[in-house]
Amino acid sequence: MLLFNQQHLSLLIALEHKKVKVFSECRNGYCGACKTTIISGSVSYHTQPLVTLKADECLPCCCTPTSDLDLKLSPEGCDVVTRPGITAAQIIQPQTKS
């Protein structure tokens, strides 16, 4: 689990703080480079994205979680921390085909 406790301005900054690698460029919702799949949960945007998103996608650069959030991200090299009573984002490792 990855903490988001309102210390960071965006989900992207929180992910980066926990050493989760998410490719990003504009950091303002313009380019869509950080587009991430939401497995479950919801986000709200502090800057309305200019990129078209599917219902199960978000732009971490310009949003914050509004509930517990499961994202399709790689856990490689990230810090995993849990604390009760704080909104969390769970990192799901993509499955590889055999």
C-alpha positions as CSV (number, residue, x, y, z in Angstrom):
1,M,0.0,0.0,0.0
2,L,1.1,3.5,-0.8
3,L,0.1,6.4,1.4
4,F,-1.6,9.5,0.2
5,N,-2.2,11.8,3.1
6,Q,-2.8,15.2,1.6
7,Q,0.9,16.2,2.0
8,H,1.4,16.2,-1.7
9,L,-0.3,18.4,-4.3
10,S,-1.0,15.5,-6.6
11,L,-1.1,11.7,-6.8
12,L,2.0,11.9,-9.1
13,I,4.1,13.7,-6.5
14,A,3.0,11.2,-3.8
15,L,3.9,8.3,-6.1
16,E,7.3,9.9,-6.8
17,H,7.9,10.5,-3.2
18,K,7.5,6.7,-2.6
19,K,9.9,6.1,-5.5
20,V,7.2,4.7,-7.8
21,K,8.3,5.4,-11.4
22,V,5.6,7.0,-13.5
23,F,6.5,8.6,-16.8
24,S,5.4,12.2,-16.9
25,E,6.2,15.3,-19.0
26,C,3.9,18.3,-18.6
27,R,2.8,17.7,-15.0
28,N,-0.4,19.7,-15.6
29,G,-2.9,17.3,-17.4
30,Y,-2.0,18.5,-20.9
31,C,0.1,15.7,-22.5
32,G,-1.4,12.5,-21.0
33,A,2.1,10.9,-20.6
34,C,1.3,9.8,-17.0
35,K,-2.0,8.2,-17.9
36,T,-2.6,5.3,-15.5
37,T,-5.2,2.6,-15.2
38,I,-7.5,2.6,-12.2
39,I,-8.4,-0.9,-11.0
40,S,-10.7,0.5,-8.4
41,G,-11.4,3.7,-6.5
42,S,-11.9,7.3,-7.6
43,V,-10.0,10.6,-8.0
44,S,-10.8,14.2,-8.3
45,Y,-9.0,16.7,-10.5
46,H,-7.5,20.0,-9.4
47,T,-6.7,20.8,-13.0
48,Q,-9.2,19.5,-15.6
49,P,-7.2,17.2,-18.0
50,L,-7.1,18.2,-21.7
51,V,-6.5,14.5,-22.6
52,T,-9.4,12.2,-23.3
53,L,-9.5,9.5,-20.5
54,K,-11.4,6.2,-20.4
55,A,-13.6,5.6,-17.3
56,D,-10.8,3.5,-15.8
57,E,-7.9,5.9,-16.3
58,C,-6.5,8.9,-14.5
59,L,-3.7,11.5,-14.8
60,P,-1.8,11.3,-11.5
61,C,-0.2,14.7,-12.3
62,C,-3.4,16.6,-11.7
63,C,-5.5,14.5,-9.4
64,T,-5.8,13.3,-5.9
65,P,-7.6,10.2,-4.6
66,T,-11.1,10.6,-3.2
67,S,-11.2,6.9,-1.9
68,D,-8.9,4.0,-1.6
69,L,-7.3,3.6,-5.0
70,D,-5.9,0.5,-6.7
71,L,-3.7,1.5,-9.7
72,K,-2.0,-0.7,-12.3
73,L,1.6,0.2,-11.6
74,S,4.9,-1.6,-11.2
75,P,6.0,-2.0,-7.5
76,E,9.7,-2.2,-8.5
77,G,11.8,-0.1,-6.2
78,C,8.9,1.6,-4.3
79,D,8.5,2.1,-0.6
80,V,5.4,0.2,0.8
81,V,3.9,1.7,3.9
82,T,0.5,1.3,5.6
83,R,-1.2,3.3,8.3
84,P,-4.8,3.1,9.5
85,G,-7.2,5.9,8.7
86,I,-5.3,7.3,5.6
87,T,-6.5,7.0,2.0
88,A,-4.2,4.4,0.3
89,A,-3.3,3.5,-3.2
90,Q,-2.4,-0.1,-3.8
91,I,0.1,-0.9,-6.5
92,I,-0.7,-3.8,-8.7
93,Q,2.1,-5.4,-10.7
94,P,1.1,-6.1,-14.3
95,Q,0.8,-9.8,-15.2
96,T,3.1,-11.2,-17.7
97,K,2.1,-13.7,-20.4
98,S,3.7,-17.1,-20.2
